[in-house]
Each structure stands twice: as C-alpha cells, then as structure tokens.
Amino acid sequence: MQATRVQTGQLPKLLHVQTNTYIDLPLNLSVIHIGKPNNRIPPDIDVSNLPNSDVVSRIHAHILVQGNTYIIEDLGSANGTYLNESLLQPLTQHKLKLGDRIDFGKENQVEEEHVALFTKFIGLALMIGGLAFLAGTIVIGSPVWIYNTPLIALSIAGVFTLTNGGSFRNLGWFLIGIGIVIAIGSGGILILPIGLLPFLLAVSAFSAGYQLFTSGKVLSYNLLSIKEIFKK
C-alpha cells in the first residue's frame, strides 16, 4: 500500500498518495501505532479503510515521537515497510524527514498489480477464444439488415448496459439474449450442428473469461488465491 509522505505545516502530518488524503498525527502521543484493528495494540492510525490495506499487518509499524524528531520502526510486519523505496529491517529505528515516502507491503502490491493485468489478459483471451469457436457455428442469413436489425439494436443496448449499467449491468446479457432469440426465430441467424461438449466448453471459456476480465475472479478464486492453494 502506497502509504504516506511526511508533510510540512503547523504540525507534521502524513499524505496518503493514492487518495491524496492528509492524515494528522495524533497529539500528545510518544508512540503512534500504525496498522488495523486488533485486540493487542489498537492502531492510532487505522489504515483498514484505505486502498490495498490487505497487505498491511494488524500491528505493522509505529512512529516514535521524540520532541521534534520522528522515527519509524517496522514491528515485524508480514509484508514489510519501505522508506524511500528501501526495505526497512524489522525492529530497527529510522529517522524521518520532511518529504520521506513510506510504503507498506510494497512488494505484494506490485505483485497484485501484475497479477491483475495478467488476469485481464487471460480473461480477454478466453472470451475471444470462446466467441471465435461459437462464431464458427453461426451463419448470418440474408438479407442481413432486415432479419438482424433487432439483434444489432439489442446487442448495442446490451453492451452499453454491461459497461455503464452499474448494478443493472447484468440486464445487458438479457438484452443480447433476446436479440439472438429474435434473430434465430426470424431466420436471420442459422445455427450449424455442434456437439454438446464443445458448446459447453466454449460457453464456459467465455463465461470464465468475462469474470476474470471484469472482477479478476472465477467462483471467488483469483490467481493469487490459487497460488496460495498450491503452496500448501
């Protein structure tokens, strides 16, 4: 998680880079704990609601206040603390200065970004593969514009709903499905004979690809969680 830069002002404060949000350092504390809610050492700065907070330990680090001097120390966190791109050794104190950059779990964050990009690529490839196979079983009748106008119009409306429909985006699939049914019934689309198993595989590939591309998961599993399963 890209965490903070130390900022100037009447009192030193932290700037969360991703959200451009200032975080005031608590007053009258000699030790400022950073992490997420827990029963041992409740955090003075709770990062649980910030982006990528899943890589931050519940007891991650603290800042020691000694007069006008501020010192950061990693408390043995699982994913590490970085100061100006350098990984800090756990339980080792480092003096902070204005403009310093602090990252929590940076390596895991980079890995997640790479996995997210790779997941989208895999999802897109599966969708294209599934559609390419299904397209080979479809013959467009003629005249195209007469029989297929409902399909074209409903498909455009469906795609628009999928991309801009918010909580109603699944309605887009219904619109596309209705267009296909109308086109088949009117003779605008002819379906060539196809085996059940190849058809199911093609549909499954497209469905899995769509889930990977839009949410990064298939049946609540993503590439990172699958990686952890194989590690066990």
C-alpha positions in Angstrom: 0.0 0.0 0.0 1.4 3.4 -1.0 1.1 5.0 2.3 2.4 8.4 3.1 4.8 11.3 2.6 5.7 13.4 5.6 4.3 16.9 5.1 5.1 20.3 6.5 2.6 22.6 8.3 2.0 23.7 11.9 2.3 20.0 12.9 3.8 17.2 10.8 1.2 15.1 9.0 1.1 12.2 6.6 -0.2 12.4 3.0 -1.8 9.2 1.6 -0.6 9.4 -2.0 -3.3 7.2 -3.6 -6.2 9.1 -2.2 -4.5 12.5 -1.8 -5.7 12.5 1.8 -3.9 14.1 4.8 -3.6 12.1 8.0 -2.9 14.1 11.1 -0.5 12.6 13.6 -2.2 12.1 17.0 -1.2 14.7 19.6 0.4 14.0 22.9 1.5 10.5 22.0 5.1 9.4 22.2 4.3 6.2 20.2 1.9 6.3 17.2 0.9 2.8 16.2 0.0 2.1 12.5 -2.0 -0.9 11.4 -5.5 -2.3 11.6 -7.9 -3.1 14.4 -6.7 -5.9 16.8 -7.0 -7.0 20.4 -3.3 -6.4 21.3 -2.3 -3.0 20.2 -5.2 -0.9 18.7 -3.8 1.4 16.0 -3.6 5.1 16.4 -3.6 5.4 12.6 -6.1 2.8 11.2 -5.4 2.1 7.5 -8.1 -0.6 7.1 -10.3 1.6 5.0 -7.5 2.7 2.7 -6.8 1.1 -0.7 -4.7 -2.1 -0.8 -4.9 -2.3 3.1 -5.0 -6.1 2.8 -1.1 -6.1 2.6 -0.8 -4.2 5.9 -0.4 -6.2 9.1 -2.7 -5.5 12.1 0.4 -4.5 14.1 2.5 -3.2 11.2 4.7 -0.3 12.4 4.9 2.7 14.7 6.3 6.2 14.7 8.2 7.3 17.8 7.9 11.0 18.7 11.0 12.5 20.5 10.4 16.2 20.6 10.6 17.4 17.0 12.1 14.1 15.9 10.0 11.4 14.3 11.3 7.8 14.0 9.6 5.0 12.2 10.1 1.3 13.1 8.7 -1.8 11.4 7.3 -4.2 14.0 7.9 -7.4 12.1 5.1 -7.0 9.6 4.4 -9.8 7.2 4.9 -7.7 4.0 7.5 -5.2 5.2 7.8 -1.4 5.5 9.6 0.7 2.9 11.2 4.1 3.4 12.1 5.9 0.2 11.9 2.7 -1.8 14.3 0.8 0.7 13.0 -2.1 2.7 13.4 -1.5 6.5 14.8 -4.1 8.7 12.2 -5.1 11.4 12.6 -3.6 14.8 15.2 -1.1 13.5 14.6 2.6 14.0 14.9 5.1 11.1 14.6 8.9 11.5 12.1 10.6 9.3 12.5 13.9 7.5 10.0 16.0 5.6 9.2 14.6 2.2 10.0 11.0 3.1 7.9 8.3 1.4 6.6 5.3 3.4 5.2 2.2 1.7 3.6 -0.7 3.4 3.7 -4.1 1.7 5.1 -2.6 -1.5 6.3 -5.9 -3.0 3.0 -7.6 -2.5 1.2 -4.6 -4.0 3.4 -4.7 -7.1 2.7 -8.4 -7.4 -1.0 -7.8 -7.2 -0.9 -5.2 -9.9 1.0 -7.5 -12.2 -1.4 -10.4 -11.4 -4.4 -8.1 -12.1 -3.0 -7.1 -15.5 -2.2 -10.8 -16.4 -5.7 -11.8 -15.2 -7.3 -9.3 -17.6 -5.2 -10.6 -20.4 -6.2 -14.2 -19.7 -9.8 -13.2 -19.4 -9.8 -11.4 -22.7 -8.1 -14.4 -24.4 -10.7 -16.8 -23.0 -13.6 -14.5 -24.2 -12.1 -14.2 -27.7 -11.4 -18.0 -27.9 -15.0 -18.8 -26.8 -16.6 -16.3 -29.2 -14.3 -17.4 -32.1 -15.5 -21.0 -31.6 -19.1 -20.1 -31.3 -18.9 -17.8 -34.3 -17.8 -20.7 -36.5 -21.1 -22.4 -35.8 -23.2 -19.4 -36.8 -24.3 -18.4 -40.3 -25.8 -15.0 -40.9 -28.9 -15.2 -43.1 -29.9 -12.7 -45.8 -30.9 -10.0 -46.2 -28.8 -9.1 -43.2 -30.3 -5.7 -42.3 -33.9 -6.9 -42.4 -33.6 -10.0 -40.3 -30.8 -8.9 -38.0 -31.8 -5.4 -37.1 -33.3 -6.5 -33.7 -30.1 -8.4 -33.0 -27.9 -5.4 -33.8 -30.0 -2.9 -31.9 -30.4 -5.1 -28.8 -26.7 -6.1 -28.8 -25.7 -2.5 -28.9 -28.1 -1.7 -26.0 -26.8 -4.8 -24.2 -23.1 -3.9 -24.5 -23.9 -0.3 -23.4 -25.8 -1.7 -20.3 -22.9 -4.1 -19.5 -20.4 -1.3 -19.4 -22.5 1.6 -18.0 -25.4 -0.1 -16.2 -23.9 -0.2 -12.7 -25.9 -2.5 -10.5 -28.2 -3.3 -13.5 -25.4 -4.3 -15.9 -26.4 -7.9 -15.9 -29.6 -6.8 -17.8 -27.2 -6.4 -20.7 -26.9 -10.1 -21.1 -30.7 -10.4 -21.2 -31.0 -7.8 -24.0 -28.3 -9.6 -26.0 -30.0 -12.9 -25.5 -33.4 -11.6 -26.6 -31.8 -10.2 -29.7 -30.2 -13.5 -30.6 -33.5 -15.4 -30.0 -35.4 -13.0 -32.3 -32.7 -13.3 -35.0 -32.8 -17.1 -34.8 -36.6 -17.2 -34.9 -36.8 -14.8 -37.9 -34.2 -16.8 -39.9 -31.5 -14.0 -39.5 -29.2 -16.5 -37.8 -28.7 -20.1 -38.7 -27.0 -22.4 -36.1 -24.9 -25.2 -37.5 -24.9 -28.6 -35.8 -22.5 -28.8 -32.9 -21.7 -31.3 -30.1 -22.9 -30.5 -26.6 -19.5 -30.8 -25.0 -17.7 -28.4 -27.4 -20.6 -25.9 -27.0 -20.4 -26.1 -23.2 -16.6 -25.7 -23.2 -16.9 -22.6 -25.4 -19.6 -21.0 -23.3 -17.7 -21.9 -20.1 -14.5 -20.3 -21.5 -16.3 -17.1 -22.4 -18.1 -17.0 -19.0 -14.8 -17.6 -17.1 -13.0 -15.0 -19.3 -15.7 -12.4 -18.6 -15.5 -13.0 -14.9 -11.7 -12.7 -14.9 -11.7 -9.6 -17.1 -14.4 -7.7 -15.0 -13.8 -8.9 -11.4 -10.4 -10.7 -11.5 -12.1 -13.9 -10.0 -13.8 -17.1 -11.1 -16.1 -18.6 -8.5 -14.5 -16.5 -5.8 -10.9 -17.6 -6.7 -8.2 -15.3 -8.2 -4.7 -16.2 -9.4 -3.2 -15.2 -6.1 -5.5 -17.4 -4.1 -4.9 -20.4 -6.4 -1.2 -19.8 -6.0 -1.6 -20.0 -2.2 -3.5 -23.2 -2.5 -0.7 -24.9 -4.4 1.8 -23.6 -1.8 0.1 -25.6 0.9 
